[in-house]
Structure formats: C-alpha cells, structure tokens
Amino acid sequence: MKRKVEGMKMKWRKMLSLVVAAAMVCGVASGCGKKEIPTEGTDVVTETTDTAVIDKAEESQEPVAEEVVPEEGAELTFWTLSGYQEYGEALAASFEEKYGVKVTVQENGLDSINKMMLDGPSGNGADVFMAAHDSFATAKDAGILAELSESAAKTVSDTINETAVKTVTSEGKIYGVPVSIETYALLYNKDLVTGEPASTFEQIKEEAAAYNKPDENKFWYLTVPTDGYPAFPFLSLDGFQLFGPDGTDGDNPGFNTPEFVQGLERIASLKELIPIKADDLKIATMSLLEENFKSGKTAYYPIGPWLVKSLKEEKINFGVTVLPTLDGKTMKSFSAVQNAYVSAYSEYPNASELFAIYLCSDEAASLLYSKSYKITANKDISAVEGLKDDAELKVFAEEFTKSVPMPSTKRISYYWTIAEGVLSAVFDGTMTPEEGAKKAQEDFEALVASE
C-alpha cells in the first residue's frame, strides 16, 4: 500500500491498512512496558511498531468449482502475505488432499505485485498470489492478472461480500478472489463504560467533557485525527468522496469541494475532546494510544480487528460495537481487502483457478480464522467454524458492509502524504479548514505535475 501500504502503516490500515495489516505493534504484543501519551507541553515519546449485518443464508454456499479439471502433473506456488503463512500451508494441505495438486506456500511482504511484475514473465513467479486490494489497478494494468472464467466469476459474485467483490472487478470482469477483510469498529472498555456503549458521537463528547484529565492521560475517546485512515469517518461524514464514488477517478481527489471543507471542520472540532498536540498523534505513537486503552484510561478507541486477539490474551475487559452516528449520520470507515489472484503467466491456469476458488469455501474461511485469526470476505459466516461464534469479530464483519474500500487508483499515495500535513495543521488550529482544503488541492496538483 505505497506509503500506507508499505511496512507498518499498511499493517493497521489493512488495520483498515493498511496499515495500518498483518501483525501490529509492540503496543499490541504482550510484555511491552507501560507508556504514557504526551499531552500539551510534554515531550513526544515515539515507539516504532512491529507489529453486516451478516446475511445468513439458509444453507452454506460452497463454491462450485469442481467442473474445472486441473492439468495433469500440475504443481502450484502460492504466495501469501505476512501473517497468512500458517493459513496458507493448512489450505495447501487441504487442497492437495481434495484435488491431488501439490501447492508450495511462500510468505511475502507487501511487495507481491512488484515481485510478480518482475518474476511472472520469466516463469519464476507464483501461480496464485495475495496482495492488498489498493494495488489492483497497478496489477491489472501491468497485465499480470488472469481474468477468472465465467464459472469462477459467478462463484465469487455469489459467495463473496459485494463490497469486497468490487475490489477485484474492472469493467464488469472479475480478476481475483477476495480472501479477508479489515475495517474499523469501536472498542470500548467495560470497566469505564457501564451499560450499553454509546451509539452517538454526541454522547461520547458529553461524557468526555466530564471524564477527561489530560494531565493524567485520561481520555474518554482517542483516535489519530492526523492520519488519512482513522480520519476518514469524519472527513466523509458530509459526503466527501475520495477519488470519486468508486475510488478510481485518479484525477479528482475531491479536495476542492464543500464536503471536504466540512470534513476538515469535523477534524478541527475533535481537538475539544482530544486535547493533544498533532505531533503526538502519529502512527509511530499508536502503541501509546493502545496502551492507554489497555490500562483502563481510555473508554473508546476505534481500531481494526488486529488488536482484538492481544486484548483477549491479556484479559482486557472490553467490547466491540459499531461506529457511532454523528448529527444523525452514519460514520463509514475505510476498509481493506486482501485478495488472491491467478497469475496470467501460470503454467497451470486451470489448477490455479481451482485453487483460487477454493479460497471461497467454508473450509478455507474456517482455516483463515483458526490459523490467522482473520475475517473471511464471504457473505455468510454462519458455517465458518470459530468466526460464527466470535462476538467481537462479527462486529467488524458488520461494519465492513457499510465501509468504503480504500481507493485503488495509483494516486492513492498522494492522499496519504497530503492528508498528514493538512490534517495536522487543521487539528492544531494553525490552518483553517478552508485553507486546508485549498492547500490539499494545490499539493495534489503539484504532485501530478511532477509525474
């Protein structure tokens, strides 16, 4: 994920992705020391990170891919993303047992697309490989993706969540299989939040006014308003659409619109309940925010599903709920989808497509949960062992249905760069929302001119 799709930031966005997604930070892992959030007038402490309503069908929708016959003697190579190795190996063993095709699994970082562009034509790439959805346009334009057959495409559209299917679709054709999903939901500390969690942001703001004690690092609600991923629910609340309705209009980021100005006004207003300097609210300090939540000083913390497992392991008394409304409007977070693609250069296209479609099966979805603790992109999780009974992850699956997939235009990297500077200035009050929108547009035009 470029700026956000590379390294740590992708880990928590694809948090969302990335970022911010793979395993997260030292703050996520148990054993890290307690840390404090710098407030106004304190020094910055940074820490580098390591780290649907679900439509229940009357019966499980198993992919119908048996009609595809693998080539005689076919052997496949499957590239997974970081954090998916154990899942990939279990999946390969299951597939070989069922279809008699051996699959070698290799774990890659976030550069699968670039590696396939180099290794695919020479025959050294994978037959099936995973990549973050925001690299779809780059991969398709590079010619490394095989279009799925009509039968396979129907299986994907029938089985996979519609929002996820959009991330592998171009001009009505489907080029991949969405495997897992990530988006934001709202964590809440049950020791602080008694009764039902807040359903409106107005309630959160009212409670924050009575609870906040910045000198003690006590904040009722925390997020990172200086980053384009966690800021998006506020930026988009009044109709701002980044790179158009489907995120593919790379020429029009939407910065020069009244809706974006309104979104920046929302960011500025967050200072009232998060009285922290923008420089202290960065990706590098996210572990501090997470530690604050774990230590019982923060009541509400919006984040992706990657933090849930460590919270359970550390026996934190927490819950997960949907994002609140604000002014009666539904907040929509960014979402990330990890997709699997068949290489256009595979020597065994039939076997490769058969394996890719196998990733849609309930068995594969159950392995995804049990081996990697991730959420399947399938519409129906009622037959997915483990996930169907996971109260916390089911909320993220619900949120995904109303989320906005991160734009897949090649210029998405410009947004991350521009947003960081503009959001920080607006949040700190050194730039008005109107000035911020103007600067964002000017910066975008300058980046385009430098291409």
C-alpha positions in Angstrom: 0.0 0.0 0.0 2.6 2.6 -1.1 3.1 5.0 1.9 0.3 3.3 3.8 0.6 0.1 2.1 4.2 -0.4 3.0 5.6 -1.6 6.2 3.9 -0.8 9.5 1.3 1.6 8.2 -0.2 -0.9 5.9 -0.4 -3.3 8.9 -3.0 -1.2 10.7 -4.9 0.0 7.6 -5.5 -3.2 6.1 -5.8 -2.3 10.2 -8.4 -0.7 7.9 -4.3 -0.9 6.5 -3.3 -0.5 5.9 -2.0 -0.2 7.7 -2.3 0.3 9.5 -2.4 -5.3 8.4 -0.6 -8.2 9.3 0.5 -8.4 12.9 0.7 -5.0 14.6 2.8 -3.2 17.1 4.9 -3.7 20.2 2.0 -2.0 21.9 -0.2 -4.8 20.6 2.1 -7.6 21.8 2.1 -8.6 25.5 5.2 -7.8 27.5 5.8 -4.2 26.4 6.3 -1.7 29.2 3.7 0.8 30.2 3.8 4.1 28.3 2.2 7.5 28.6 0.6 9.6 25.9 2.3 13.0 25.6 -0.1 15.8 26.3 0.2 19.5 25.6 3.6 20.7 26.9 5.2 17.3 27.2 7.9 15.7 25.2 6.9 13.2 22.4 7.5 9.6 23.1 7.6 7.5 20.0 7.6 3.8 19.5 8.2 2.0 16.2 5.7 -0.7 15.6 6.4 -4.3 14.9 3.9 -5.5 14.8 -23.0 -6.9 8.5 -25.5 -7.2 9.3 -24.4 -10.6 8.1 -26.8 -12.2 5.7 -27.4 -15.7 7.0 -28.2 -18.0 4.1 -30.5 -20.9 4.7 -27.6 -23.2 3.8 -23.9 -22.8 3.2 -22.9 -21.5 -0.3 -20.0 -23.8 -1.2 -18.1 -22.7 -4.4 -19.0 -24.7 -7.4 -15.5 -25.2 -9.0 -15.4 -29.0 -9.4 -16.1 -28.6 -13.1 -12.6 -27.2 -13.5 -10.2 -30.0 -14.1 -6.5 -29.4 -13.1 -3.8 -30.1 -15.7 -2.1 -33.4 -15.4 1.0 -33.1 -13.2 0.1 -29.6 -12.0 2.1 -28.2 -9.1 1.4 -24.7 -7.8 3.2 -22.0 -5.9 1.1 -19.8 -3.6 2.4 -16.5 -2.2 0.7 -15.3 0.9 1.1 -12.0 2.7 2.8 -11.7 6.1 0.6 -13.3 8.8 -1.0 -15.8 6.4 1.7 -18.4 6.2 0.1 -20.9 8.6 -3.2 -20.4 6.9 -1.6 -20.9 3.5 0.1 -24.2 4.5 -3.1 -25.6 6.0 -5.0 -24.6 3.0 -2.5 -26.2 0.6 -2.6 -29.4 2.5 -6.4 -29.5 2.4 -6.5 -28.7 -1.3 -3.9 -31.4 -2.1 -5.9 -33.9 -0.2 -9.1 -33.0 -2.0 -7.7 -32.4 -5.6 -4.4 -34.2 -5.7 -2.5 -31.0 -6.6 0.6 -30.1 -4.6 0.9 -26.4 -3.5 4.1 -24.9 -2.3 3.5 -21.9 0.0 5.8 -18.9 0.4 5.2 -15.9 2.6 5.8 -12.5 1.1 5.7 -9.0 2.4 3.8 -6.2 0.8 5.6 -6.3 -2.5 3.9 -9.2 -4.2 2.7 -7.0 -7.1 6.2 -5.7 -7.8 7.7 -9.2 -7.5 5.1 -10.6 -9.9 5.8 -7.9 -12.4 9.5 -8.9 -12.4 9.2 -12.7 -11.9 5.9 -13.5 -13.6 7.1 -13.1 -17.2 10.2 -15.2 -16.6 8.2 -18.1 -15.1 9.6 -17.6 -11.6 6.6 -16.0 -10.0 3.6 -17.6 -8.1 0.7 -19.3 -9.8 -1.6 -17.7 -7.2 -0.6 -14.8 -5.1 -2.1 -12.5 -2.4 -2.0 -8.7 -2.5 -3.8 -5.7 -0.9 -6.8 -4.5 -2.9 -5.5 -1.0 -3.4 -2.8 -2.4 -5.7 -5.4 -3.9 -8.0 -5.3 -1.2 -10.7 -1.5 -1.4 -10.9 -1.5 -5.2 -11.2 -4.3 -5.2 -13.8 -2.6 -2.5 -15.9 0.7 -4.5 -15.7 -1.1 -7.5 -17.3 -0.1 -9.9 -14.5 -3.7 -10.9 -13.6 -5.7 -13.6 -15.3 -9.4 -12.9 -15.7 -11.5 -15.5 -14.0 -13.6 -17.8 -16.1 -17.4 -17.2 -16.2 -18.0 -20.1 -13.8 -15.4 -18.9 -11.3 -16.5 -15.3 -11.6 -20.1 -16.4 -10.7 -18.8 -18.3 -7.7 -17.0 -15.2 -6.5 -20.0 -13.0 -7.0 -22.4 -15.5 -5.4 -20.2 -16.2 -2.4 -18.2 -13.1 -1.5 -19.4 -9.9 0.1 -20.5 -7.4 -2.6 -18.2 -4.6 -1.2 -15.2 -6.9 -1.4 -16.1 -8.1 -5.0 -15.8 -4.5 -6.2 -12.1 -4.5 -5.3 -11.4 -7.2 -7.9 -13.8 -6.0 -10.6 -13.0 -3.9 -13.6 -15.4 -3.1 -16.5 -17.7 -5.9 -15.3 -14.9 -8.5 -15.3 -13.6 -10.3 -12.1 -9.9 -10.8 -11.7 -9.5 -12.2 -8.3 -10.8 -13.7 -5.1 -11.3 -11.6 -2.0 -9.9 -13.5 0.9 -10.0 -11.4 4.1 -11.4 -8.1 5.2 -10.5 -5.4 7.7 -12.1 -2.2 8.7 -12.7 -0.1 11.8 -15.1 -0.7 14.7 -15.3 0.9 18.1 -13.6 -0.8 21.1 -14.9 0.2 24.5 -13.6 -0.5 28.0 -16.2 -2.3 30.0 -14.7 -1.1 33.3 -15.4 2.5 32.3 -18.5 2.1 30.1 -21.3 0.8 32.1 -24.4 -0.5 30.4 -24.8 -0.2 26.6 -22.0 1.5 24.7 -22.7 4.9 23.1 -24.5 4.8 19.8 -24.0 8.5 19.1 -20.8 10.7 19.0 -22.7 13.4 20.8 -23.0 11.1 23.8 -19.3 10.4 23.7 -18.4 14.1 23.6 -20.7 14.8 26.5 -19.1 12.0 28.6 -15.6 13.1 27.6 -16.2 16.6 29.0 -16.8 15.1 32.4 -14.1 12.4 32.3 -11.0 13.8 30.5 -8.0 14.6 32.6 -5.1 15.2 30.2 -2.5 15.6 33.0 -3.3 12.0 34.0 -3.5 10.8 30.4 -7.2 10.0 30.8 -9.2 10.5 27.6 -12.7 9.2 27.1 -12.1 8.9 23.4 -8.9 8.6 21.4 -8.1 8.3 17.7 -5.4 9.6 15.3 -7.1 12.5 13.5 -3.8 13.4 11.8 -3.8 10.3 9.6 -5.9 9.8 6.5 -7.2 6.4 7.5 -8.7 6.9 11.0 -9.7 10.5 10.0 -11.8 9.2 7.1 -15.0 8.6 9.0 -15.1 12.3 9.9 -13.9 13.5 6.5 -16.5 11.5 4.7 -19.4 12.2 7.0 -20.9 15.0 5.0 -20.4 13.4 1.6 -16.7 13.8 0.7 -15.8 11.0 -1.8 -12.0 10.4 -2.2 -11.3 9.9 -5.9 -14.9 9.6 -6.8 -17.8 7.3 -5.9 -15.8 4.1 -6.6 -12.4 5.4 -5.7 -11.0 5.1 -9.2 -11.0 8.7 -10.5 -7.4 9.5 -10.0 -7.7 13.0 -11.5 -10.3 14.2 -8.9 -9.4 13.6 -5.2 -12.4 15.8 -4.1 -10.3 18.3 -2.1 -11.8 21.3 -3.8 -15.4 20.6 -2.6 -17.6 22.0 0.2 -17.9 18.4 1.5 -14.1 18.2 2.1 -14.1 21.5 3.9 -16.9 20.2 6.1 -14.9 17.1 6.8 -11.9 19.2 7.9 -14.3 21.2 10.2 -15.1 17.8 11.8 -11.4 17.2 12.3 -10.8 20.6 13.9 -13.7 20.0 16.3 -12.0 16.8 17.6 -9.5 19.0 19.5 -12.1 19.7 22.1 -12.2 16.1 23.3 -8.7 15.1 22.3 -6.5 17.9 23.7 -3.2 16.5 22.4 -0.8 18.1 20.0 -0.9 16.8 16.5 2.8 15.8 16.6 1.9 13.4 19.4 -0.8 11.8 17.4 1.1 9.9 14.7 1.4 6.3 13.5 4.6 5.9 15.5 2.7 6.7 18.7 -0.2 4.4 18.2 1.2 2.0 20.7 0.7 4.6 23.3 -2.9 5.0 22.5 -3.4 1.3 22.6 -1.6 1.0 25.9 -3.8 3.8 27.3 -6.9 1.7 26.3 -5.5 -1.5 27.8 -4.5 0.2 31.1 -8.1 1.5 31.6 -7.5 5.2 30.9 -9.4 5.4 27.7 -13.1 4.4 27.3 -13.5 4.4 23.5 -10.9 3.6 20.8 -11.7 3.0 17.1 -9.3 0.5 15.5 -9.2 -2.6 13.3 -9.6 -6.2 14.2 -5.9 -6.9 14.6 -5.9 -5.6 18.2 -8.6 -8.0 19.4 -6.6 -11.1 19.8 -4.0 -9.5 22.1 -6.8 -7.8 24.2 -8.3 -11.3 24.7 -4.9 -12.8 25.6 -4.2 -10.0 28.1 -7.7 -10.5 29.5 -8.7 -6.9 29.0 -12.4 -6.3 29.9 -13.5 -4.9 26.5 -16.3 -5.0 24.0 -16.7 -4.0 20.3 -19.5 -2.0 18.9 -20.3 -0.3 15.6 -19.1 3.2 14.9 -21.4 5.9 16.4 -23.6 8.3 14.4 -22.9 12.0 14.4 -25.6 14.5 13.6 -27.7 11.5 12.8 -25.3 10.5 10.0 -23.7 7.1 9.8 -19.9 7.0 10.1 -18.2 5.0 7.4 -14.6 3.9 7.8 -12.1 2.8 5.2 -11.8 -0.9 4.6 -9.1 -3.1 3.2 -9.4 -6.4 1.4 -6.6 -8.9 0.9 -7.2 -10.6 -2.4 -5.8 -13.7 -4.2 -5.1 -13.5 -7.9 -4.3 -16.1 -10.6 -1.1 -15.2 -12.5 -1.5 -14.5 -16.2 1.8 -16.4 -16.6 0.8 -19.6 -14.7 1.7 -22.8 -16.5 -1.3 -24.4 -14.9 -4.2 -21.9 -15.3 -6.9 -24.5 -14.6 -5.4 -25.8 -11.4 -4.6 -22.2 -10.3 -8.1 -21.1 -10.8 -9.4 -24.1 -9.0 -7.1 -23.3 -6.0 -8.1 -19.6 -6.0 -11.8 -20.5 -5.9 -11.1 -23.0 -3.1 -10.3 -19.9 -1.0 -14.0 -19.1 -1.1 -15.0 -22.3 0.6 -16.3 -22.5 4.2 -13.4 -24.8 5.0 -10.9 -22.2 3.8 -12.7 -19.5 5.7 -12.5 -21.6 8.9 -8.8 -22.1 8.4 -8.3 -18.4 7.9 -9.9 -17.8 11.3 -8.2 -20.6 13.2 -4.8 -20.2 11.7 -4.5 -16.4 11.2 -7.4 -15.0 13.3 -8.7 -13.1 10.3 -12.2 -12.4 8.9 -13.3 -14.1 5.7 -14.7 -11.9 2.8 -17.5 -14.4 2.4 -21.1 -13.1 2.7 -22.3 -15.8 5.0 -20.2 -16.7 8.1 -22.8 -18.9 9.7 -20.9 -22.0 8.6 -17.4 -20.7 9.4 -16.2 -22.5 12.4 -15.0 -20.2 15.2 -15.8 -17.0 13.4 -19.6 -17.6 13.6 -19.3 -17.6 17.4 -16.8 -14.7 17.7 -18.8 -11.8 19.1 -16.0 -9.3 18.6 -15.0 -10.1 15.0 -18.6 -10.4 13.9 -19.0 -6.6 14.6 -16.1 -5.9 12.2 -17.8 -8.0 9.6 -21.0 -6.0 10.1 -19.1 -2.7 9.8 -17.5 -3.9 6.6 -20.8 -3.9 4.8 -21.1 -0.2 5.2 -17.5 0.7 4.8 -15.7 2.4 1.9 -12.9 0.3 0.3 -9.7 2.3 0.1 -9.4 3.8 -3.4 -7.4 1.6 -5.8 -6.2 4.5 -8.1 -2.5 4.7 -8.5 -2.6 8.2 -6.9 -3.8 7.0 -3.6 -0.3 7.5 -2.2 -0.7 11.2 -2.8 -3.7 11.3 -0.4 -1.7 9.8 2.5 1.1 12.3 2.0 -1.2 15.3 1.6 -3.5 14.3 4.4 -0.8 14.1 7.1 0.3 17.7 6.7 -3.1 19.2 6.2 -4.9 17.2 9.0 -2.2 18.0 11.5 -2.4 21.8 10.8 -6.2 21.9 10.9 -6.3 19.8 14.0 -3.9 22.1 15.8 -5.7 25.2 14.5 -2.7 26.6 12.6 -4.7 26.3 9.4 -8.4 26.8 8.8 -10.5 24.1 7.1 -10.8 26.3 4.1 -7.1 26.9 4.0 -6.5 23.2 4.5 -8.7 22.2 1.5 -7.0 24.8 -0.7 -3.6 23.5 0.3 -4.6 19.9 -0.3 -5.7 20.7 -3.8 -2.6 22.7 -4.6 -0.4 19.9 -3.2 -2.2 17.3 -5.3 -1.8 19.3 -8.5 1.9 19.8 -7.7 2.4 16.1 -7.3 0.5 15.3 -10.5 2.6 17.9 -12.4 5.8 16.2 -11.1 4.9 12.8 -12.6 
